[in-house]
Amino acid sequence: MIKLGDFFFKYRNWVFPIFYAVMFIQGPGIFDDWKTAVIVGLLITFIGQSIRITTIGLDYIIRGGRHKKVFAEDLVTGGLFAHSRNPLYVGNVTMILGMGVLSNSLLYLIFMVPAFYFIYECIIRAEENFLRKKFGPGFDAYCEEVPRWLPKLKGLGETLNTGHFNWKRVLIKEYNTTCVWLGAAVLLIATHIFHNESPAEHDANAYGVGIAVGLVVAIYFTIRYLKKSGTVKA
């Protein structure tokens, strides 16, 4: 799994977009009413996004790697990392589950969500292999105290109440992920309307979909400019 994790880590920017593209393939529905799928899916996705925002805001860990390989300068154990060793990945899997529900595709939930989880499990094993070699007993002690996936709830309230929250860091580190899933959600809703509503509904909702897509694009490029220009710094 470690070798697979190194592979997926190296090519993750090419692999993960596939999971969004497959959402648009029609299959057996989860719910009879696509609007129910949208509501439930958005709720789950918001939970995943909230986990990511909380993680980044409290204590950020850089796992972008170096030269497309797993790398970390420090062993981060504060914030939500004191409750789960991979809270960002917990957020990611929750979000892809929510988007799968939003797409209202049973096949997506059966095949793609487990595949997404498997890829992250492999990446985690590769990261743990690196961290164990670099930090030794300190990382082993951390693993004994903190679970790999599902967070331990003991002390969570104190972590959330006493930790300093960095909104600027959230803004410049999370805007890309947020805009990607928001844009996909808008297009999925448009797809539902096209396949399930009358032609009259198509025309009535096309304007709203266009505005929503425009807003997502505007938000993306505005925050990107603020980041690149140095106006907002973490």
TIRO-225097 format. One record per residue (C-alpha): residue number from 1; x, z, y. Coordinates in steps of 0.05 Angstrom, whole numbers, plus 5000, padded with zeros to 4 digits. Layout:
TIRO-225097
k,X,Z,Y
NUM,X,Z,Y
...
***
This chain:
TIRO-225097
k,X,Z,Y
1,5000,5000,5000
2,5059,5012,5047
3,5081,4939,5043
4,5010,4916,5054
5,5005,4964,5113
6,5068,4935,5144
7,5038,4865,5135
8,4971,4883,5166
9,5005,4921,5223
10,5048,4860,5239
11,4990,4811,5238
12,4933,4856,5260
13,4920,4816,5324
14,4905,4756,5280
15,4867,4792,5225
16,4819,4836,5264
17,4786,4780,5305
18,4762,4753,5238
19,4717,4814,5230
20,4682,4798,5296
21,4674,4725,5279
22,4642,4740,5211
23,4588,4782,5246
24,4555,4718,5269
25,4545,4692,5198
26,4472,4701,5180
27,4455,4738,5116
28,4404,4786,5086
29,4381,4834,5139
30,4389,4910,5140
31,4325,4920,5180
32,4263,4877,5183
33,4263,4883,5259
34,4327,4859,5292
35,4313,4904,5352
36,4319,4965,5307
37,4386,4939,5283
38,4410,4931,5355
39,4389,5002,5375
40,4419,5035,5313
41,4481,4992,5316
42,4494,5006,5390
43,4485,5081,5378
44,4537,5081,5322
45,4584,5038,5363
46,4578,5084,5424
47,4597,5143,5378
48,4660,5106,5356
49,4676,5086,5428
50,4667,5159,5450
51,4717,5181,5396
52,4768,5132,5422
53,4756,5151,5495
54,4763,5225,5480
55,4826,5213,5440
56,4860,5172,5493
57,4837,5216,5550
58,4864,5281,5519
59,4930,5262,5486
60,4950,5189,5478
61,4994,5165,5421
62,5030,5098,5425
63,5025,5061,5359
64,5035,4991,5385
65,5099,4988,5345
66,5164,4956,5364
67,5180,4884,5346
68,5115,4882,5307
69,5137,4940,5263
70,5112,5011,5258
71,5147,5055,5309
72,5135,5121,5344
73,5179,5161,5392
74,5143,5227,5385
75,5098,5262,5335
76,5034,5273,5375
77,4993,5332,5350
78,4951,5352,5410
79,4881,5334,5432
80,4840,5303,5377
81,4904,5293,5337
82,4899,5367,5323
83,4835,5353,5284
84,4848,5285,5253
85,4914,5250,5242
86,4881,5183,5259
87,4824,5194,5309
88,4833,5125,5340
89,4825,5093,5272
90,4764,5137,5258
91,4735,5109,5323
92,4753,5037,5303
93,4720,5042,5234
94,4658,5075,5265
95,4654,5019,5317
96,4660,4963,5266
97,4606,4997,5224
98,4561,5000,5286
99,4574,4927,5302
100,4559,4908,5230
101,4492,4944,5236
102,4479,4910,5303
103,4491,4842,5269
104,4437,4863,5219
105,4478,4835,5162
106,4475,4871,5095
107,4532,4829,5068
108,4575,4851,5127
109,4564,4924,5110
110,4577,4913,5036
111,4640,4871,5042
112,4670,4871,5112
113,4665,4944,5131
114,4700,4968,5067
115,4753,4914,5077
116,4764,4938,5149
117,4772,5010,5123
118,4821,4986,5069
119,4864,4951,5120
120,4869,5013,5162
121,4883,5056,5101
122,4942,5011,5086
123,4966,5014,5159
124,4961,5090,5158
125,5003,5093,5094
126,5057,5050,5127
127,5055,5093,5190
128,5059,5157,5149
129,5119,5130,5112
130,5154,5118,5178
131,5135,5185,5208
132,5155,5223,5146
133,5224,5191,5146
134,5233,5204,5221
135,5203,5274,5229
136,5211,5301,5158
137,5185,5372,5146
138,5151,5373,5214
139,5106,5315,5194
140,5093,5344,5125
141,5071,5410,5157
142,5025,5370,5204
143,4994,5334,5144
144,4980,5400,5110
145,4943,5426,5171
146,4905,5364,5194
147,4864,5315,5151
148,4880,5241,5150
149,4810,5216,5167
150,4750,5262,5176
151,4765,5312,5232
152,4765,5386,5220
153,4714,5419,5267
154,4748,5486,5274
155,4773,5494,5345
156,4744,5427,5368
157,4702,5459,5423
158,4763,5493,5451
159,4803,5428,5449
160,4749,5391,5488
161,4739,5447,5539
162,4811,5464,5554
163,4847,5397,5548
164,4864,5357,5611
165,4826,5291,5610
166,4862,5230,5638
167,4808,5181,5661
168,4859,5132,5690
169,4894,5127,5623
170,4828,5114,5589
171,4812,5060,5640
172,4875,5020,5632
173,4886,5032,5558
174,4815,5021,5533
175,4785,4966,5576
176,4805,4911,5528
177,4773,4943,5466
178,4711,4961,5506
179,4701,4891,5535
180,4712,4858,5468
181,4658,4896,5432
182,4611,4893,5492
183,4619,4817,5496
184,4608,4811,5421
185,4546,4855,5425
186,4516,4812,5480
187,4528,4749,5440
188,4500,4780,5377
189,4437,4800,5414
190,4432,4729,5440
191,4439,4703,5369
192,4383,4750,5346
193,4338,4723,5401
194,4354,4651,5383
195,4338,4661,5309
196,4278,4707,5315
197,4241,4694,5380
198,4201,4635,5405
199,4231,4580,5449
200,4196,4612,5509
201,4234,4676,5495
202,4299,4637,5492
203,4290,4612,5562
204,4267,4679,5588
205,4327,4716,5559
206,4381,4664,5572
207,4388,4686,5644
208,4397,4759,5625
209,4448,4742,5572
210,4487,4700,5622
211,4488,4758,5672
212,4511,4807,5618
213,4568,4761,5596
214,4588,4751,5669
215,4590,4826,5681
216,4634,4839,5620
217,4682,4784,5642
218,4683,4811,5713
219,4697,4882,5689
220,4753,4858,5644
221,4790,4819,5697
222,4779,4872,5751
223,4810,4927,5708
224,4865,4880,5685
225,4882,4865,5757
226,4883,4939,5775
227,4929,4952,5716
228,4977,4893,5728
229,4981,4906,5803
230,4997,4979,5792
231,4937,5001,5833
232,4915,5045,5775
233,4968,5080,5733
234,4961,5127,5674
***
